[in-house]
Amino acid sequence: MRPLTLARKVAHLTQTKKGFDVIIMNLKKLTAVTDYFVVCSADSDVQVRAIADAVETGVEKGGLSPWHREAGSSNWIILDYVDVVLHVFHRNTRAFYSLERLWGDAEMEKVQDTPPAPRVRRAAVKKPAKRASTRKKKAS
């Protein structure tokens, strides 16, 4: 799979667990370490793990496994696919490390947040009214 295609797939998979503020950073011209960073935020430590697990499972369906998984803390997980590195941050941790500022020379593609599916209200199903019996009662 081409690196940009993988980066976009990873970005999409982060959104399946409600990852937000997803960006793809093109680092090809800046470093030989990797081609792309995908960075996303989560609201809780549990969500950080859920996003990383969803990406890992989704990419494995395509036959790729991460070369390395780093979970040094519960609020930042890295999945390294060599050409693409995913950073899943708790929102406060992301602000602290500020990778966007650190790699400010990189081309950045903001991935549109997937809006939640609209809730569809089902119309109440009305039961047919009981009909009055048309039979005549037999006289005894």
Secondary structure, 3 states (H helix, E strand, C coil): CCHHHHHHHHHHHHHCCCCEEEEEEECCCCCCCCCEEEEEEECCHHHHHHHHHHHHHHHHHCCCCCCEEEEEECCEEEEECCCEEEEEEEHHHHHHHCHHHHCCCCEEEECCCCCCCCCCCCCCCCCCCCCCCCCCCCCC
